[in-house]
Amino acid sequence: MMKKMTMQFCDTVQPQILGIHPYVPGKPVSELQRELGLSKVSKLASNENPLGASPKVVSAIQTALCEISRYPDGSAYRLKEVLADFLKVSPAQIAIGNGSNELLELVARVFAGPGDEVIYSEYGFAVYPLSAQVVGATAVEVPSVDWGHDLQAMLGAVTDNTKVIYIANPNNPTGTVFSRQEWEAFISQVPDNVVVVLDEAYLEFCDFPEYPNGLDYVQSYPNLLISRTFSKAYGLASLRVGYMVGCEEIIQYINQLREPFNVNHYAQVAAVAAIQDPGFVKQSVQINRDGMQQICSALDELQIDRIPSSGNFLCAHFPGKASEVNQALLELGVIVRPVANYGMPDTLRISIGTQEENAHFIEALKAILQR
């Protein structure tokens, strides 16, 4: 019998891959139940819709189950047609992705490489620097102001090597938001050859009066891309479907690199049905508003500092004991999200759940703080 040889591949792997730390999702409910034998678990870690999905979505998927043996429409023709009508843009201006996450990464793959720079904000979504690292570009982190984007500082960080700027409004994980005035002062000065990605994954929840809807600027700025998702307000997180809107030329490049059949048939069917049920989104937004008030009032009562949020989550500060509080919450059946990986070791991010889930969190937190 031949002796099996062992080999190390670290010398042959692309160097930028070696330093990548994979994205760590929120702890699943089933995992916590297995670990601690709990029957009651409230997951407030992943910014999911606590109402689930629209009944119309569930019905549409059930009807389409007989088509399970067929490949999905690789062009997502029907979904793009419905989206185009909903957004008042051309279907050729839309790219469909396996969640908006895929599209964010595709932008870096299309435009950046070794020697190029990708700009993002401190406390910005973890996928931004990761996207730069995967393609061998230099990730340029710009310090935040009050936990949010300093758009003028980001503008000042632009060099001849800058290819992409990632911006989120509202921002994840901090929930901060910037105004129309700040945005217009920024986008009007970005060089035409620098691609700006405006990530609006949480725009449905934002009621900030001066919020700048990215779609209002797409026609004026060909270098602007708008990224959105069906995972949050529409409740389709498990199906992974997002979309990007921009000028036809850039969308064409993204589609050239996009994997065939990247969005499965049921995700497409569900997204079409979700768009056609605006009442469900309105209900989801109201549940979020009520829940946000419920949790903020409790945190204020407990004198726990927090970051004002325009998303479906908020960050609360527990100086010197965030890890301890997180573990204690887990033991009481509440899953929240530590954000130490974002440079926020004293902070926990709490998603807004149902009234009952929020009450579970509040009750558990009070019990922990009284120990």
KADABEL-V696842 format. One record per residue. N is the residue number from 0. RES is the residue in one letter. PHI is phi as a letter, one per 30 degrees, with the letter a starting at -180 (NA if undefined). Layout:
# KADABEL-V696842
n/res/phi
N/RES/PHI
N/RES/PHI
This chain:
# KADABEL-V696842
n/res/phi
0/M/NA
1/M/d
2/K/d
3/K/d
4/M/d
5/T/c
6/M/b
7/Q/c
8/F/c
9/C/d
10/D/d
11/T/c
12/V/d
13/Q/e
14/P/e
15/Q/d
16/I/d
17/L/d
18/G/c
19/I/d
20/H/c
21/P/e
22/Y/d
23/V/c
24/P/d
25/G/d
26/K/d
27/P/d
28/V/e
29/S/d
30/E/d
31/L/d
32/Q/d
33/R/d
34/E/d
35/L/c
36/G/i
37/L/d
38/S/c
39/K/c
40/V/b
41/S/c
42/K/c
43/L/b
44/A/b
45/S/b
46/N/h
47/E/d
48/N/d
49/P/d
50/L/d
51/G/i
52/A/c
53/S/e
54/P/e
55/K/d
56/V/d
57/V/d
58/S/d
59/A/d
60/I/d
61/Q/d
62/T/d
63/A/d
64/L/e
65/C/d
66/E/c
67/I/d
68/S/d
69/R/c
70/Y/d
71/P/d
72/D/d
73/G/d
74/S/c
75/A/h
76/Y/e
77/R/d
78/L/d
79/K/d
80/E/d
81/V/d
82/L/d
83/A/e
84/D/d
85/F/d
86/L/c
87/K/i
88/V/b
89/S/d
90/P/e
91/A/d
92/Q/c
93/I/c
94/A/c
95/I/c
96/G/b
97/N/d
98/G/i
99/S/d
100/N/e
101/E/d
102/L/d
103/L/e
104/E/d
105/L/d
106/V/d
107/A/d
108/R/d
109/V/d
110/F/c
111/A/b
112/G/a
113/P/e
114/G/j
115/D/c
116/E/b
117/V/b
118/I/c
119/Y/a
120/S/c
121/E/e
122/Y/i
123/G/d
124/F/e
125/A/d
126/V/d
127/Y/d
128/P/d
129/L/d
130/S/d
131/A/d
132/Q/d
133/V/e
134/V/c
135/G/i
136/A/d
137/T/c
138/A/d
139/V/c
140/E/c
141/V/c
142/P/e
143/S/d
144/V/b
145/D/h
146/W/i
147/G/b
148/H/d
149/D/c
150/L/d
151/Q/d
152/A/d
153/M/d
154/L/d
155/G/d
156/A/d
157/V/d
158/T/b
159/D/d
160/N/c
161/T/d
162/K/c
163/V/b
164/I/b
165/Y/c
166/I/b
167/A/b
168/N/b
169/P/d
170/N/d
171/N/c
172/P/c
173/T/d
174/G/i
175/T/d
176/V/b
177/F/c
178/S/d
179/R/d
180/Q/d
181/E/d
182/W/d
183/E/d
184/A/d
185/F/d
186/I/d
187/S/d
188/Q/c
189/V/d
190/P/e
191/D/d
192/N/c
193/V/c
194/V/d
195/V/c
196/V/c
197/L/c
198/D/d
199/E/c
200/A/d
201/Y/c
202/L/d
203/E/d
204/F/d
205/C/d
206/D/c
207/F/d
208/P/e
209/E/c
210/Y/d
211/P/c
212/N/d
213/G/e
214/L/d
215/D/d
216/Y/c
217/V/d
218/Q/d
219/S/d
220/Y/b
221/P/d
222/N/d
223/L/c
224/L/b
225/I/c
226/S/c
227/R/b
228/T/b
229/F/c
230/S/d
231/K/c
232/A/d
233/Y/d
234/G/i
235/L/c
236/A/e
237/S/d
238/L/c
239/R/h
240/V/b
241/G/b
242/Y/b
243/M/b
244/V/b
245/G/a
246/C/d
247/E/e
248/E/d
249/I/d
250/I/d
251/Q/d
252/Y/d
253/I/d
254/N/d
255/Q/d
256/L/c
257/R/d
258/E/d
259/P/d
260/F/h
261/N/d
262/V/c
263/N/d
264/H/e
265/Y/d
266/A/d
267/Q/d
268/V/e
269/A/d
270/A/d
271/V/d
272/A/d
273/A/d
274/I/d
275/Q/d
276/D/b
277/P/d
278/G/d
279/F/d
280/V/d
281/K/d
282/Q/d
283/S/d
284/V/d
285/Q/d
286/I/e
287/N/d
288/R/d
289/D/d
290/G/d
291/M/d
292/Q/d
293/Q/e
294/I/d
295/C/d
296/S/d
297/A/d
298/L/d
299/D/d
300/E/d
301/L/d
302/Q/h
303/I/c
304/D/d
305/R/b
306/I/c
307/P/e
308/S/b
309/S/c
310/G/c
311/N/c
312/F/a
313/L/a
314/C/c
315/A/c
316/H/c
317/F/b
318/P/e
319/G/i
320/K/b
321/A/d
322/S/d
323/E/d
324/V/d
325/N/e
326/Q/d
327/A/d
328/L/d
329/L/e
330/E/d
331/L/c
332/G/i
333/V/c
334/I/c
335/V/c
336/R/b
337/P/d
338/V/b
339/A/d
340/N/d
341/Y/c
342/G/i
343/M/b
344/P/d
345/D/c
346/T/b
347/L/b
348/R/c
349/I/c
350/S/d
351/I/d
352/G/c
353/T/d
354/Q/e
355/E/d
356/E/d
357/N/d
358/A/d
359/H/d
360/F/d
361/I/d
362/E/d
363/A/d
364/L/d
365/K/d
366/A/d
367/I/d
368/L/d
369/Q/d
370/R/d
